[in-house]
Each structure stands twice: as structure tokens, then as C-alpha cells.
Amino acid sequence: MEKWDGNEGTSAFHMPEWMIQFADQKQEFNKRPTKIGRRSLSRSISQSSTDSYSSAASYTDSSDDETSPRDKQQKNSKGSSDFCVKNIKQAEFGRREIEIAEQEMPALMALRKRAQGEKPLAGAKIVGCTHITAQTAVLMETLGALGAQCRWAACNIYSTLNEVAAALAESGFPVFAWKGESEDDFWWCIDRCVNVEGWQPNMILDDGGDLTHWIYKKYPNMFKKIKGIVEESVTGVHRLYQLSKAGKLCVPAMNVNDSVTKQKFDNLYCCRESILDGLKRTTDMMFGGKQVVVCGYGEVGKGCCAALKAMGSIVYVTEIDPICALQACMDGFRLVKLNEVIRQVDIVITCTGNKNVVTREHLDRMKNSCIVCNMGHSNTEIDVASLRTPELTWERVRSQVDHVIWPDGKRIVLLAEGRLLNLSCSTVPTFVLSITATTQALALIELYNAPEGRYKQDVYLLPKKMDEYVASLHLPTFDAHLTELTDEQAKYLGLNKNGPFKPNYYRY
């Protein structure tokens, strides 16, 4: 045992020989192995998109049943087979998850109570394409309680909770989705929702624009009876504006993504919490001291940066918009170009909704064991297709985690194959999804009941009064008490006492 000299608190500790040797050799840990055992590319390339894995939040262990749901003949307890899910027998587990979600979705539950009597969606036939989670199930059952008929597919091949899909199918909802769909499965499921004898949708609820695209491509005549589209993602909204600009948008559309309650709460606060959850579940990493580059400083990027900074990470930001860039600088982040930091960072996170943000050139230059993931909706931000080449080896490490290995032994850690991290690899806070789901429900009610001529063939934002109503429905959860304007104060400000309280150009 080494001696310690207590004089003036100084130490006379002598470093043992093994510690000296370890200190000399510690750099070896950062060196790449020069030889690796090659594994077959066939599994990683042909099955990486089709293998069905379950998130930690899911009861489903679908890896022990490789039979495609399309090849199964299943019926619910009422004898219906108008659905396609992984395993209808998991419905009981899914029902429990839905009941848990209901506790954190007060606005939807309040909407059921307030509007159930008048059935504002009676006669509505809604075809939906969103993430199929317990929170979505609460939304779907709320729409059903308000009088709508629904058919649903998944907008992401990895985010479906199989037991929740089973619970919805058991309840009579035609749901076509399972975790780990192939690309062919994905479009097949959408088609099964739309192309059904004796039933035609008159409303669309989309997340990403794939459902809208499919109807335009395959069944354009359906738009003669469709009253409107509600879209909640950056990608889908971008597609709608493109259609509108080209004069091809033939029905009114509601841009829910840019409503205040969606953008400020779902995009910012949700991502601030779920980015850490997704990274932790997949990599078990520690964030303190890690160098991270976040591509994009919109609401999603702001949430990710805030969370990582709070955990002690060193955060860099890339941005094209000078206003968002200045916000990043004022928030204490270093604004860089991706090429400037790509060799040194430990984590790369995309939050742009753009395409080819992280290219093969960037991937080639990354350091060994760099983690690469996407928090934007679209799966186009990381050029994953460029990694499907014979010289690279793919190894599936765990659910939604792949090692992509270069010939010299360098490897990167790719999460969810570049798809949405938080919904593919973890879960997102239910309360925030309650805000978004309520916004979607109100948008559907508004478009469905709008008198002819109120909305043209264009893209609209949710009226601010509805945004305020959504927020007010969630305040009782916090025992929050709003101050009311006096008549004199309302007159002074030129406002209605009941709102809206801010002009449309107000940025919050």
C-alpha cells in the first residue's frame, strides 16, 4: 500500500508500474483494428429493412416468428379479418398501453366528453397514415367516438407497436401495420386502407405525405369526394405546398405542423426529452463530454441541443438560415460547417427535413464508433443508400442498431437505418402527443364541417383560436389558472376578452 503524506494536504502517492504502462498504452484504444472477420452482406442488405424488431417499449418479440403478417389468416373476436397486424393475440397487452396513454392525454378525453353528444364527425370516413402507437390509438378511438369511420396504416416501418395495432384491430379498426415492414409491405398496407370495396375516404390524415402521394398516383378520382387533408410533418407539408404551387392540389389542406401548439410543443419539448431516451436505449452511452453536431436549429434542433448541453455534451450546430444560426450562437452553441467537425465528433444528429445532409463523403471521414442518427421526419437526411455497397460490412448489433464497417476496420453506429430515432428506437412523451393529436382532431372537424367555399384548394394554417383552445384544454393538468382581462383592459389592447390574444405574425 502506498503511503500518503498528510503535510499540508499534499500527496506522496507513487503511481504503480501497471498504471504507468496503462497510461503509455491508452492511445491504443483509439486505434482501429487492421483486420476484421468479414460477415455475409446478405443478411444486412436484404433483411435489414425487413427484419421485425421491437422497441423496448413493446411487449412484442416478433423475432421468434418470421412469418409475414400478410401470409397469416387472423380474425378478431367478432370474426372480422379486415386488418393485418403481427399478432391479434397481443390485443390485451395493447389495450393496457392505450389505457395508460389515456391518463396523459387529457385534451382528447375532454374532447370526447364535450363533443360526443353532437358527433361532429358523423359520416366522416378518415383514412390515416401516421405512427401507430398507444397515443395514436387514443386519437383514433376519439375520432371514432366523434362519429368517424377510420382505416389506418403506418407512416414508418419501425415505429408501430404491434400490441397496440392488435388492440385496435380487436376493437374493430381496420389497421394494416406491423413493426419491421419492408418497403413493399409499407405500400401494400397503404393500398389496403384505400382500395376497399364499398368504402371510400372523404378525409385524409397524413404524416409525411405518403398516403396523399399514393392516392394521387393510384386513385386520383377519389379526390372528388375527399373534403380535405390534414398533414402534420415538415416533409408532408412541403409536398403539399409543392402541389399547391403547381396547381395540382385539388382539395383544401390543413398544415398542422406549423401550428403553434404542434411546432412549439411536439417539435421542441418532445425532442428535448426523447433524443436522450432514443440514444440511451440504443447505445447505453454517457453524454458528458461527448462532442455532438446537430444539423439544423429549428424547433427540433433546439430541443436536441438543449438536452445534450444540459447533459454536459459539447454541441456544434450547422444551419443554413441566418436567423436560426444567430439563435444558436446566442444560445451558446458553436456554428460550424459539417466538414469542419466531421472528423472529431462522437455523434451526428440530423434535424432538417432535407435530403443528403450527411453524405457518403461525410460518412467516410467520420471517426471510429461515431454514432449517426436522424431526428427529422424524412429518412432522406442521411445517405444510407450509399452504404449498401460490397466493400462495407453491416452487423446488426441490437434492435435498430447497425455497425457499418469499413475495410480498414473503422465502424460507425447507425441508428434505425437513418429513420426517425425517437419513434423507431424509443417512445415519445404522451402528454406532448396529446397536444398534437388534439390539434389534428380539431383540424379534421374544421375541414369536414366547413361550409362550401370557406377553404379553397390551398394549404391553410390552423386558426389561432383553435391553437389557444388546444392549449387551454391541457392547462388543468398543471392546476394552472389563467388570468382574465377586464373589459377596460380588453378595450385598451383592442382584443376580444376570449381571444385570440396574439396576431398571426406573433412568434411566441
Residue pairs with C-beta under 8 A, 6 or more apart in sequence:
2 12
2 13
2 14
2 16
3 12
3 13
4 11
4 12
4 13
5 11
5 12
15 23
30 368
32 368
32 408
32 409
32 410
33 409
34 408
34 409
35 409
36 393
36 405
36 409
38 393
39 393
39 394
39 395
41 390
41 393
41 394
43 394
43 396
44 393
44 394
44 395
44 396
44 402
45 388
45 394
48 394
48 396
48 402
48 417
49 157
49 182
49 183
49 417
50 180
50 181
50 182
50 185
51 63
51 180
51 396
52 62
52 63
52 66
52 86
52 178
52 179
52 180
53 62
53 63
53 158
53 179
53 180
53 399
53 400
54 60
54 61
54 62
54 63
54 162
54 179
54 399
55 161
55 179
55 281
55 399
55 400
55 424
55 425
55 426
55 427
56 281
56 399
56 426
57 161
57 426
57 427
58 161
58 162
58 163
58 179
59 90
59 93
59 162
59 163
60 86
60 87
60 90
60 161
60 162
60 163
60 179
62 86
62 87
62 162
62 178
62 179
62 180
65 86
65 87
68 185
69 84
69 85
69 86
69 178
70 84
70 185
70 188
73 81
74 81
74 83
74 84
74 85
74 87
74 88
74 169
75 81
75 88
76 83
76 88
76 91
76 169
76 170
76 172
77 170
78 172
80 172
82 174
82 196
83 168
83 169
83 173
83 174
83 175
83 176
84 175
84 176
84 177
84 178
84 189
84 192
85 162
85 165
85 166
85 169
85 175
85 176
85 177
85 178
86 162
86 165
86 166
86 178
86 179
87 162
87 166
88 166
88 169
88 170
89 166
90 162
90 163
90 166
90 167
91 163
91 166
91 167
91 169
91 170
92 167
93 163
93 166
93 167
94 134
94 137
94 161
94 162
94 163
94 164
94 165
94 166
94 167
94 168
94 170
95 167
95 170
97 134
97 137
97 161
97 163
97 164
97 167
98 134
98 137
98 138
98 141
98 164
98 167
100 134
100 430
101 133
101 134
101 135
101 137
101 138
101 430
102 108
102 109
102 138
104 429
104 430
104 431
104 434
105 135
105 138
105 430
105 431
105 433
105 434
105 437
106 434
106 473
106 474
106 476
106 477
107 434
107 435
107 437
107 438
107 470
107 473
107 474
108 138
108 139
108 142
108 434
108 437
108 438
108 441
109 138
109 142
110 473
111 142
111 146
111 438
111 441
111 442
111 473
112 142
112 145
112 146
115 146
115 445
116 145
116 146
119 146
119 147
120 146
120 147
120 445
120 448
120 449
121 143
121 146
121 147
121 148
121 444
121 445
121 448
122 146
122 147
122 148
123 147
123 202
124 143
124 147
124 148
124 149
124 202
124 203
124 444
124 448
125 148
125 149
125 151
125 199
125 200
125 201
125 202
125 203
126 143
126 148
126 149
126 150
126 151
126 201
126 202
126 203
126 204
126 205
126 444
127 150
127 151
127 152
127 193
127 194
127 201
127 203
127 204
127 205
127 211
128 140
128 150
128 151
128 152
128 153
128 193
128 204
128 205
128 206
128 211
129 152
129 153
129 154
129 155
129 190
129 193
129 205
129 206
129 207
129 208
129 210
129 211
130 136
130 152
130 154
130 155
130 205
130 206
130 207
130 232
131 154
131 155
131 156
131 159
131 160
131 207
131 423
132 152
132 154
132 159
132 160
132 161
132 164
132 165
132 168
132 175
132 177
133 159
133 160
133 161
133 164
133 423
133 427
133 433
134 161
134 164
134 430
135 428
135 430
135 433
135 434
135 437
136 152
136 164
136 437
137 164
137 167
137 168
138 434
138 437
139 437
139 440
139 441
140 150
140 152
140 168
140 173
141 171
142 437
142 441
143 150
143 441
143 444
144 150
144 173
146 441
146 445
148 203
148 444
149 199
150 173
150 174
151 173
151 174
151 175
151 176
151 193
151 194
151 196
151 199
151 201
152 168
152 173
152 174
152 175
152 176
152 177
152 193
153 175
153 176
153 177
153 186
153 189
153 190
153 192
153 193
153 211
154 160
154 176
154 177
154 178
154 181
154 186
154 189
155 206
155 207
155 208
155 210
155 211
156 208
156 419
156 420
156 423
156 424
157 179
157 180
157 181
157 182
157 183
157 185
157 186
157 419
158 179
158 180
158 400
158 416
158 419
158 423
158 424
159 179
159 420
159 423
159 424
160 177
160 178
160 179
160 181
161 179
162 178
162 179
165 175
165 177
165 178
168 175
169 175
174 193
174 196
176 188
176 189
176 190
176 192
176 193
177 189
178 185
181 189
186 210
187 214
190 210
190 211
190 214
191 214
191 218
193 211
194 201
194 211
194 214
194 215
194 218
194 219
194 222
195 218
195 219
200 222
200 225
201 222
201 225
201 226
202 225
202 226
202 227
202 448
203 226
203 227
203 228
203 229
203 230
203 444
203 447
203 448
204 211
204 212
204 215
204 226
204 228
204 229
204 230
205 230
205 440
205 444
206 212
206 229
206 230
206 231
206 232
206 233
206 236
207 231
207 232
207 233
207 236
207 377
208 233
208 235
208 236
208 377
208 378
209 231
209 233
209 235
209 236
209 237
209 238
209 239
209 240
210 236
212 229
212 231
212 236
212 239
212 240
213 239
215 222
215 223
215 226
216 223
216 243
216 248
223 250
223 251
226 251
227 251
227 252
227 447
227 448
227 450
228 251
228 252
228 253
228 254
228 444
228 447
228 448
228 450
228 455
229 240
229 251
229 252
229 253
229 254
229 447
230 253
230 254
230 256
230 440
230 443
230 444
230 447
231 237
231 240
231 253
231 254
231 255
231 256
231 257
232 256
232 257
232 262
232 436
232 439
232 440
233 257
233 353
233 377
234 257
234 353
234 376
234 377
234 378
235 353
235 376
235 377
235 378
236 257
236 377
237 255
237 257
237 258
237 459
238 353
240 249
240 253
240 255
240 459
241 459
243 249
244 253
244 457
244 458
244 459
249 457
249 458
249 459
250 457
251 457
252 447
252 450
252 455
252 456
252 457
252 458
252 460
253 458
253 459
253 460
254 443
254 446
254 447
254 459
254 460
254 461
254 462
255 459
255 460
255 461
255 462
256 262
256 436
256 439
256 440
256 443
256 462
257 263
258 461
259 439
259 461
259 462
259 466
259 467
260 464
260 467
260 508
261 435
261 436
261 438
261 439
261 467
261 470
261 471
262 435
262 436
262 439
263 299
264 299
264 508
265 432
265 435
265 436
266 432
266 433
266 435
266 436
267 298
267 299
267 300
267 303
268 299
268 300
268 302
268 303
269 303
269 429
269 432
270 303
270 422
270 428
270 429
270 432
270 433
271 299
271 300
271 303
271 304
271 307
271 351
271 375
271 422
272 302
272 303
272 304
272 306
272 307
273 303
273 307
273 428
273 429
273 432
274 421
274 422
274 426
274 427
274 428
274 429
275 303
275 304
275 307
275 308
275 349
275 375
275 421
275 422
276 287
276 307
276 308
276 311
277 422
277 426
277 427
278 373
278 415
278 421
278 422
278 424
278 425
278 426
279 285
279 287
279 347
279 371
279 373
279 415
279 421
280 426
281 425
281 426
282 398
282 399
282 400
282 401
282 415
282 425
282 426
283 371
283 401
283 413
283 415
285 371
287 308
287 311
287 312
287 313
288 311
288 312
288 313
289 312
289 313
289 314
290 308
290 313
290 314
290 346
290 347
291 313
291 314
291 316
291 341
291 344
291 345
291 346
291 347
292 308
292 313
292 314
292 315
292 316
292 345
292 346
292 347
292 348
292 349
293 315
293 316
293 317
293 318
293 336
293 338
293 341
293 342
293 345
293 347
293 348
293 349
294 301
294 304
294 305
294 308
294 315
294 316
294 317
294 318
294 349
294 351
295 301
295 317
295 318
295 338
295 348
295 349
295 350
295 351
295 352
295 357
295 358
295 381
296 318
296 319
296 324
296 350
296 351
296 352
296 353
296 354
296 357
296 376
297 305
297 317
297 319
297 321
297 324
297 325
297 327
297 328
297 333
297 351
298 324
298 351
298 352
300 351
300 375
300 376
301 317
301 319
301 324
301 351
301 352
301 375
302 327
302 331
304 349
304 351
304 375
305 315
305 317
305 328
305 331
305 333
306 331
308 315
309 315
309 332
309 333
313 347
315 333
315 334
316 333
316 334
316 335
316 336
316 341
316 345
317 325
317 328
317 333
317 334
317 335
317 336
318 335
318 336
318 337
318 338
319 325
319 328
319 335
325 335
328 335
329 335
338 348
338 357
338 358
338 362
339 362
342 348
342 362
342 365
342 366
343 365
343 366
343 367
344 367
345 366
345 367
345 370
346 367
346 369
346 370
346 371
347 370
347 371
347 372
347 373
348 358
348 362
348 366
348 370
348 371
348 372
348 373
349 373
349 374
349 375
349 421
350 357
350 358
350 373
350 374
350 375
350 376
350 381
350 382
351 374
351 375
351 376
352 376
352 381
353 376
353 377
353 378
353 381
354 376
354 378
354 380
354 381
355 378
355 380
355 381
356 380
356 381
356 383
357 381
357 382
358 372
358 381
358 382
358 383
359 383
359 386
360 383
360 386
360 387
363 372
363 383
363 386
363 387
363 404
363 412
364 406
366 372
366 410
366 412
367 410
368 409
368 410
368 411
369 411
369 412
369 413
370 412
370 413
371 412
371 413
371 415
372 382
372 412
372 413
372 414
372 415
372 418
373 414
373 415
373 416
373 418
373 421
374 381
374 382
374 415
374 416
374 418
374 419
374 420
374 421
375 420
375 421
375 422
376 420
377 420
379 417
379 418
379 419
379 420
381 418
382 414
382 418
384 414
384 417
384 418
387 394
387 404
387 414
391 406
391 407
392 404
392 405
392 406
392 407
393 404
393 405
394 402
394 403
394 404
394 405
395 402
395 403
395 405
396 402
397 403
397 413
399 425
400 415
400 416
400 417
400 424
400 425
401 413
401 414
401 415
402 413
402 414
402 417
403 411
403 412
403 413
403 414
404 411
404 412
404 414
405 411
415 421
415 424
415 425
416 424
416 425
422 428
431 474
431 477
434 474
435 470
435 471
435 474
438 470
438 473
438 474
439 462
439 466
439 467
439 470
442 462
442 466
442 469
442 470
443 462
443 466
446 462
446 463
446 466
447 455
461 504
463 500
464 499
464 500
464 502
464 504
465 499
465 500
468 499
468 500
468 501
472 482
475 482
484 497
485 493
485 495
485 497
487 497
490 496
490 497
495 501
502 508
